[in-house]
């Protein structure tokens, strides 16, 4: 029995895979649980079209991320923070502050895509890693200065 998986199923396949299973497993478990549908000829055509459109969307997202990464390569940020006499800042610089500084320069980056190699807890220079796409990553240097 051929079925199309609607979601990832452990030891069977991933979403949108067409797999062959025993009729009882498909009819009594996978289809009633909503994990799969029958792989009829019309369902296969719909699946092929959906995969084609999803690939087009992913290519566009990757292209946009690559363009943004090229623009961000020469960006240098300066983040102001309250600091003590020893140079240690009160609190720490977080991804929200980096996202706001990038937005002020005209770059829209989601704060959840920003990570740090070393947490900025003192005045100095650091690097923020921006994961724009699973295949497109860029490092943006920034400086933490005392306000």
N, CA, C and O of each residue as an XYZ file, in Angstrom:
588
protein
N       0.845     -1.173      0.000
C       0.000      0.000      0.000
C       0.894      1.240      0.000
O       1.780      1.369      0.845
N       0.665      2.142     -0.936
C       1.434      3.388     -1.007
C       0.690      4.494     -0.273
O      -0.517      4.675     -0.429
N       1.458      5.234      0.541
C       0.875      6.357      1.273
C       1.813      7.556      1.177
O       3.003      7.418      0.897
N       1.239      8.745      1.419
C       2.008      9.989      1.469
C       2.005     10.451      2.923
O       0.947     10.651      3.519
N       3.182     10.614      3.478
C       3.285     11.029      4.877
C       2.978     12.518      5.015
O       3.493     13.335      4.251
N       2.145     12.865      5.983
C       1.804     14.262      6.263
C       2.787     14.898      7.243
O       2.885     16.123      7.324
N       3.512     14.066      7.986
C       4.505     14.552      8.944
C       5.583     13.489      9.099
O       5.443     12.377      8.592
N       6.652     13.830      9.795
C       7.737     12.876     10.004
C       7.257     11.727     10.886
O       6.624     11.943     11.920
N       7.567     10.507     10.462
C       7.237      9.321     11.247
C       8.542      8.568     11.474
O       9.242      8.208     10.527
N       8.851      8.337     12.736
C      10.106      7.689     13.099
C      10.197      6.301     12.451
O       9.228      5.541     12.453
N      11.351      5.989     11.909
C      11.658      4.715     11.264
C      10.864      4.461      9.984
O      10.873      3.346      9.463
N      10.171      5.492      9.470
C       9.391      5.292      8.251
C       9.755      6.310      7.183
O      10.033      5.937      6.043
N       9.756      7.592      7.535
C      10.089      8.607      6.552
C       9.776      9.996      7.053
O       9.328     10.189      8.184
N      10.024     10.962      6.182
C       9.798     12.356      6.524
C       8.545     12.870      5.825
O       7.955     12.187      4.988
N       8.158     14.073      6.183
C       6.977     14.703      5.605
C       7.084     14.727      4.082
O       8.158     14.985      3.538
N       5.992     14.462      3.403
C       5.848     14.460      1.943
C       6.573     13.313      1.256
O       6.709     13.335      0.033
N       7.043     12.314      1.992
C       7.624     11.124      1.370
C       6.506     10.180      0.958
O       5.485     10.073      1.638
N       6.708      9.498     -0.159
C       5.788      8.445     -0.571
C       6.448      7.132     -0.180
O       7.531      6.800     -0.661
N       5.781      6.388      0.698
C       6.357      5.147      1.196
C       5.363      3.994      1.001
O       4.155      4.205      0.887
N       5.894      2.793      0.965
C       5.083      1.586      0.854
C       5.060      0.921      2.226
O       6.105      0.633      2.808
N       3.855      0.684      2.733
C       3.687      0.041      4.027
C       2.697     -1.114      3.878
O       2.014     -1.232      2.861
N       2.629     -1.950      4.890
C       1.641     -3.023      4.875
C       0.246     -2.404      5.001
O       0.075     -1.409      5.705
N      -0.739     -2.979      4.332
C      -2.087     -2.380      4.328
C      -2.673     -2.154      5.716
O      -3.308     -1.126      5.952
N      -2.475     -3.086      6.630
C      -3.044     -2.935      7.971
C      -2.429     -1.759      8.717
O      -3.136     -1.015      9.397
N      -1.122     -1.588      8.594
C      -0.426     -0.480      9.269
C      -0.922      0.860      8.746
O      -1.160      1.789      9.517
N      -1.074      0.950      7.433
C      -1.551      2.202      6.843
C      -2.996      2.479      7.173
O      -3.349      3.581      7.594
N      -3.851      1.455      6.979
C      -5.290      1.629      7.143
C      -5.700      1.768      8.610
O      -6.620      2.523      8.924
N      -5.025      1.047      9.509
C      -5.458      1.024     10.908
C      -4.713      2.009     11.809
O      -5.205      2.340     12.888
N      -3.533      2.484     11.390
C      -2.770      3.369     12.268
C      -2.436      4.699     11.610
O      -2.831      5.750     12.114
N      -1.715      4.672     10.492
C      -1.200      5.915      9.915
C      -2.300      6.854      9.423
O      -2.271      8.048      9.722
N      -3.254      6.335      8.684
C      -4.309      7.203      8.142
C      -5.251      7.705      9.241
O      -5.525      8.904      9.273
N      -5.768      6.849     10.153
C      -6.645      7.368     11.211
C      -5.968      8.365     12.154
O      -6.615      9.290     12.646
N      -4.669      8.181     12.407
C      -3.952      9.100     13.289
C      -3.622     10.416     12.595
O      -3.176     11.357     13.251
N      -3.828     10.501     11.296
C      -3.542     11.725     10.554
C      -2.086     11.846     10.142
O      -1.639     12.930      9.769
N      -1.339     10.750     10.204
C       0.070     10.777      9.819
C       0.252     10.644      8.316
O       1.306     11.002      7.789
N      -0.777     10.127      7.605
C      -0.611      9.854      6.181
C      -1.948      9.907      5.456
O      -3.015      9.907      6.071
N      -1.858      9.952      4.128
C      -3.025      9.825      3.256
C      -2.681      8.803      2.179
O      -1.512      8.488      1.959
N      -3.703      8.293      1.517
C      -3.475      7.354      0.423
C      -2.770      8.058     -0.730
O      -3.039      9.226     -1.013
N      -1.877      7.348     -1.386
C      -1.116      7.911     -2.502
C      -1.836      7.607     -3.814
O      -1.369      6.795     -4.613
N      -2.970      8.262     -4.030
C      -3.696      8.113     -5.283
C      -2.986      8.934     -6.360
O      -2.189      9.814     -6.033
N      -3.259      8.663     -7.632
C      -2.602      9.460     -8.683
C      -2.845     10.965     -8.553
O      -1.937     11.763     -8.785
N      -4.064     11.352     -8.184
C      -4.334     12.792     -8.032
C      -3.591     13.367     -6.824
O      -3.109     14.498     -6.875
N      -3.497     12.595     -5.742
C      -2.768     13.061     -4.561
C      -1.285     13.206     -4.869
O      -0.633     14.111     -4.350
N      -0.741     12.322     -5.712
C       0.666     12.425     -6.112
C       0.916     13.683     -6.932
O       1.953     14.328     -6.775
N      -0.029     14.041     -7.808
C       0.111     15.267     -8.612
C       0.068     16.501     -7.717
O       0.854     17.431     -7.898
N      -0.847     16.509     -6.757
C      -0.947     17.630     -5.817
C       0.336     17.740     -5.004
O       0.838     18.842     -4.784
N       0.865     16.616     -4.560
C       2.111     16.597     -3.785
C       3.266     17.149     -4.612
O       4.063     17.945     -4.114
N       3.360     16.734     -5.867
C       4.440     17.217     -6.735
C       4.344     18.739     -6.919
O       5.364     19.428     -6.913
N       3.141     19.252     -7.080
C       2.964     20.700     -7.235
C       3.313     21.435     -5.947
O       3.949     22.488     -5.984
N       2.898     20.885     -4.810
C       3.214     21.515     -3.520
C       4.717     21.545     -3.269
O       5.247     22.541     -2.777
N       5.409     20.449     -3.610
C       6.862     20.406     -3.430
C       7.539     21.425     -4.335
O       8.498     22.081     -3.930
N       7.042     21.556     -5.552
C       7.601     22.523     -6.511
C       7.438     23.953     -5.984
O       8.377     24.748     -6.037
N       6.250     24.275     -5.478
C       6.014     25.621     -4.943
C       6.827     25.874     -3.680
O       7.345     26.975     -3.494
N       6.947     24.880     -2.815
C       7.733     25.043     -1.596
C       9.204     25.259     -1.936
O       9.878     26.051     -1.277
N       9.708     24.569     -2.950
C      11.097     24.733     -3.370
C      11.313     26.147     -3.909
O      12.345     26.763     -3.644
N      10.346     26.656     -4.659
C      10.448     28.020     -5.189
C      10.507     29.030     -4.040
O      11.301     29.970     -4.083
N       9.671     28.841     -3.014
C       9.670     29.741     -1.859
C      10.999     29.669     -1.113
O      11.549     30.697     -0.718
N      11.514     28.452     -0.919
C      12.782     28.289     -0.218
C      13.934     28.930     -0.984
O      14.832     29.519     -0.381
N      13.911     28.817     -2.310
C      14.951     29.450     -3.123
C      14.902     30.969     -2.982
O      15.942     31.624     -2.909
N      13.687     31.530     -2.944
C      13.543     32.980     -2.797
C      14.029     33.428     -1.418
O      14.709     34.448     -1.306
N      13.689     32.682     -0.377
C      14.136     33.026      0.980
C      15.658     32.971      1.063
O      16.279     33.852      1.657
N      16.257     31.946      0.474
C      17.715     31.814      0.492
C      18.367     32.948     -0.289
O      19.395     33.476      0.135
N      17.787     33.329     -1.416
C      18.333     34.419     -2.226
C      18.290     35.732     -1.443
O      19.263     36.485     -1.438
N      17.171     36.004     -0.786
C      17.048     37.217      0.026
C      18.052     37.212      1.183
O      18.645     38.244      1.497
N      18.240     36.049      1.817
C      19.190     35.943      2.928
C      20.616     36.166      2.434
O      21.417     36.790      3.130
N      20.942     35.670      1.254
C      22.278     35.857      0.689
C      22.536     37.328      0.387
O      23.628     37.834      0.645
N      21.528     38.021     -0.163
C      21.672     39.453     -0.451
C      21.870     40.248      0.839
O      22.707     41.150      0.895
N      21.103     39.914      1.869
C      21.231     40.614      3.146
C      22.601     40.346      3.767
O      23.201     41.248      4.352
N      23.102     39.110      3.645
C      24.414     38.774      4.185
C      25.505     39.578      3.489
O      26.457     40.015      4.137
N      25.382     39.778      2.189
C      26.375     40.559      1.453
C      26.383     42.009      1.934
O      27.444     42.627      2.024
N      25.213     42.550      2.243
C      25.128     43.928      2.738
C      25.681     44.046      4.158
O      26.268     45.067      4.518
N      25.492     42.998      4.962
C      25.892     43.054      6.372
C      27.378     42.814      6.603
O      27.854     43.004      7.722
N      28.123     42.405      5.586
C      29.531     42.078      5.795
C      30.378     43.276      6.212
O      31.382     43.101      6.903
N      29.998     44.487      5.808
C      30.794     45.669      6.132
C      30.182     46.509      7.246
O      30.612     47.640      7.469
N      29.199     45.982      7.938
C      28.520     46.730      8.999
C      29.295     46.578     10.302
O      29.735     45.482     10.648
N      29.457     47.693     11.026
C      30.060     47.668     12.361
C      29.110     48.407     13.284
O      28.712     49.536     12.998
N      28.751     47.783     14.376
C      27.786     48.349     15.310
C      28.471     48.865     16.564
O      29.556     48.417     16.936
N      27.811     49.819     17.204
C      28.271     50.324     18.478
C      27.078     50.295     19.430
O      26.062     50.944     19.184
N      27.209     49.548     20.502
C      26.122     49.382     21.469
C      26.521     50.081     22.759
O      27.582     49.808     23.321
N      25.675     50.973     23.220
C      25.935     51.676     24.473
C      25.357     50.910     25.649
O      24.246     50.384     25.575
N      26.115     50.852     26.731
C      25.658     50.172     27.941
C      26.224     50.877     29.161
O      27.317     51.441     29.110
N      25.486     50.845     30.245
C      25.971     51.422     31.488
C      27.029     50.492     32.064
O      26.833     49.281     32.162
N      28.156     51.092     32.441
C      29.276     50.273     32.926
C      29.854     50.869     34.199
O      29.727     52.063     34.468
N      30.485     50.010     34.963
C      31.172     50.438     36.175
C      32.569     50.935     35.840
O      32.948     50.996     34.670
N      33.330     51.286     36.860
C      34.677     51.817     36.664
C      35.649     50.767     36.116
O      36.627     51.115     35.455
N      35.387     49.506     36.383
C      36.283     48.448     35.922
C      36.004     48.023     34.483
O      36.743     47.207     33.932
N      34.958     48.559     33.868
C      34.622     48.195     32.503
C      33.558     47.120     32.413
O      33.130     46.764     31.315
N      33.129     46.604     33.539
C      32.072     45.595     33.530
C      30.727     46.292     33.389
O      30.432     47.242     34.114
N      29.919     45.819     32.459
C      28.622     46.468     32.236
C      27.582     45.871     33.174
O      27.692     44.729     33.620
N      26.580     46.674     33.454
C      25.479     46.228     34.297
C      24.527     45.431     33.420
O      23.957     45.971     32.473
N      24.352     44.153     33.726
C      23.563     43.269     32.875
C      24.457     42.734     31.770
O      25.630     42.436     31.995
N      23.901     42.615     30.589
C      24.689     42.184     29.438
C      23.994     42.659     28.171
O      22.807     42.985     28.174
N      24.752     42.688     27.103
C      24.188     43.051     25.806
C      23.506     41.803     25.256
O      24.083     40.716     25.258
N      22.267     41.970     24.782
C      21.538     40.810     24.279
C      21.156     40.980     22.808
O      21.425     42.014     22.196
N      20.541     39.973     22.274
C      20.210     39.967     20.850
C      19.185     41.040     20.480
O      19.159     41.489     19.334
N      18.353     41.453     21.412
C      17.371     42.503     21.130
C      18.086     43.812     20.826
O      17.698     44.528     19.903
N      19.130     44.134     21.594
C      19.876     45.370     21.354
C      20.597     45.330     20.009
O      20.674     46.347     19.320
N      21.124     44.170     19.630
C      21.793     44.032     18.333
C      20.769     44.201     17.212
O      21.039     44.887     16.226
N      19.591     43.577     17.358
C      18.542     43.689     16.341
C      18.074     45.128     16.201
O      17.836     45.596     15.087
N      17.940     45.840     17.326
C      17.534     47.248     17.274
C      18.594     48.109     16.588
O      18.256     49.006     15.815
N      19.876     47.843     16.865
C      20.952     48.602     16.233
C      20.996     48.335     14.731
O      21.250     49.248     13.946
N      20.753     47.102     14.334
C      20.701     46.778     12.901
C      19.497     47.440     12.239
O      19.588     47.924     11.111
N      18.374     47.459     12.943
C      17.167     48.085     12.394
C      17.377     49.586     12.220
O      16.869     50.180     11.268
N      18.125     50.203     13.142
C      18.416     51.638     13.037
C      19.253     51.938     11.791
O      19.179     53.037     11.241
N      20.045     50.962     11.351
C      20.853     51.146     10.147
C      20.127     50.667      8.889
O      20.679     50.734      7.791
N      18.892     50.185      9.044
C      18.095     49.803      7.882
C      18.096     48.325      7.547
O      17.671     47.948      6.455
N      18.564     47.469      8.461
C      18.592     46.031      8.222
C      17.614     45.370      9.174
O      17.707     45.554     10.388
N      16.684     44.607      8.638
C      15.685     43.949      9.469
C      16.086     42.495      9.686
O      15.985     41.669      8.778
N      16.545     42.190     10.909
C      16.975     40.841     11.268
C      16.209     40.428     12.522
O      16.136     41.184     13.490
N      15.645     39.235     12.498
C      14.910     38.716     13.644
C      15.885     38.445     14.792
O      16.935     37.837     14.584
N      15.544     38.888     15.986
C      16.432     38.756     17.139
C      16.699     37.303     17.504
O      17.731     37.004     18.105
N      15.794     36.394     17.156
C      15.987     34.981     17.485
C      17.055     34.336     16.616
O      17.489     33.219     16.896
N      17.478     35.018     15.577
C      18.502     34.488     14.680
C      19.894     35.015     15.035
O      20.857     34.761     14.311
N      20.001     35.746     16.143
C      21.279     36.325     16.554
C      21.822     35.554     17.749
O      21.126     35.356     18.744
N      23.078     35.119     17.638
C      23.745     34.430     18.743
C      25.122     35.048     18.945
O      25.609     35.800     18.101
N      25.738     34.724     20.068
C      27.065     35.246     20.387
C      28.013     34.089     20.645
O      27.621     33.070     21.214
N      29.279     34.251     20.219
C      30.300     33.268     20.570
C      30.683     33.445     22.030
O      30.823     32.472     22.772
N      30.851     34.707     22.436
C      31.180     35.059     23.815
C      30.143     36.080     24.272
O      29.912     37.084     23.600
N      29.524     35.819     25.409
C      28.522     36.747     25.930
C      29.168     38.084     26.268
O      30.140     38.109     27.023
N      28.666     39.194     25.739
C      29.256     40.511     26.030
C      28.873     40.994     27.432
O      27.742     41.418     27.669
N      29.828     40.921     28.345
C      29.579     41.353     29.727
C      30.508     42.479     30.152
O      30.364     43.015     31.250
N      31.466     42.847     29.293
C      32.370     43.952     29.594
C      32.478     44.836     28.359
O      32.044     44.461     27.270
N      33.058     46.002     28.545
C      33.276     46.908     27.423
C      34.350     46.302     26.518
O      35.363     45.790     26.994
N      34.113     46.368     25.218
C      35.085     45.813     24.284
C      34.444     45.461     22.959
O      33.314     45.859     22.677
N      35.177     44.708     22.144
C      34.686     44.314     20.829
C      34.301     42.844     20.835
O      34.988     42.002     21.414
N      33.177     42.557     20.171
C      32.630     41.211     20.119
C      32.135     40.923     18.710
O      32.160     41.786     17.832
N      31.683     39.682     18.516
C      31.132     39.267     17.225
C      29.761     38.644     17.458
O      29.583     37.795     18.331
N      28.790     39.091     16.651
C      27.453     38.498     16.689
C      27.285     37.608     15.462
O      27.609     38.018     14.347
N      26.784     36.400     15.661
C      26.525     35.472     14.558
C      25.066     35.599     14.149
O      24.169     35.426     14.973
N      24.831     35.898     12.887
C      23.478     36.018     12.367
C      23.192     34.816     11.481
O      23.842     34.625     10.453
N      22.220     34.008     11.882
C      21.815     32.840     11.106
C      20.616     33.243     10.258
O      19.471     33.063     10.671
N      20.879     33.787      9.078
C      19.820     34.297      8.224
C      19.039     33.182      7.541
O      17.859     33.341      7.227
N      19.701     32.061      7.316
C      19.095     30.898      6.666
C      19.915     29.704      7.120
O      21.028     29.877      7.617
N      19.396     28.509      6.962
C      20.171     27.362      7.441
C      21.486     27.205      6.696
O      22.398     26.550      7.201
N      21.608     27.788      5.507
C      22.846     27.721      4.740
C      23.566     29.067      4.654
O      24.680     29.134      4.133
N      22.948     30.144      5.158
C      23.534     31.481      5.063
C      23.738     32.034      6.470
O      22.786     32.300      7.203
N      25.019     32.199      6.821
C      25.366     32.749      8.128
C      26.375     33.871      7.914
O      27.209     33.803      7.012
N      26.292     34.900      8.748
C      27.222     36.025      8.643
C      27.595     36.476     10.051
O      26.796     36.387     10.983
N      28.826     36.961     10.180
C      29.287     37.472     11.468
C      29.371     38.995     11.382
O      29.952     39.547     10.448
N      28.783     39.656     12.367
C      28.784     41.113     12.428
C      29.559     41.543     13.669
O      29.172     41.198     14.786
N      30.649     42.292     13.489
C      31.381     42.780     14.662
C      30.643     43.951     15.309
O      30.026     44.762     14.618
N      30.709     44.033     16.620
C      30.119     45.173     17.320
C      30.984     45.520     18.518
O      31.730     44.695     19.046
N      30.855     46.764     18.921
C      31.635     47.271     20.041
C      30.688     47.706     21.137
O      29.707     48.402     20.877
N      30.976     47.303     22.354
C      30.209     47.736     23.506
C      30.957     48.914     24.127
O      32.117     48.793     24.521
N      30.274     50.052     24.205
C      30.882     51.268     24.753
C      30.109     51.718     25.984
O      28.921     51.424     26.121
N      30.780     52.425     26.871
C      30.140     52.934     28.081
C      29.331     54.177     27.742
O      29.762     55.029     26.965
N      28.139     54.261     28.347
C      27.281     55.425     28.126
C      27.623     56.537     29.096
O      27.003     57.600     29.060
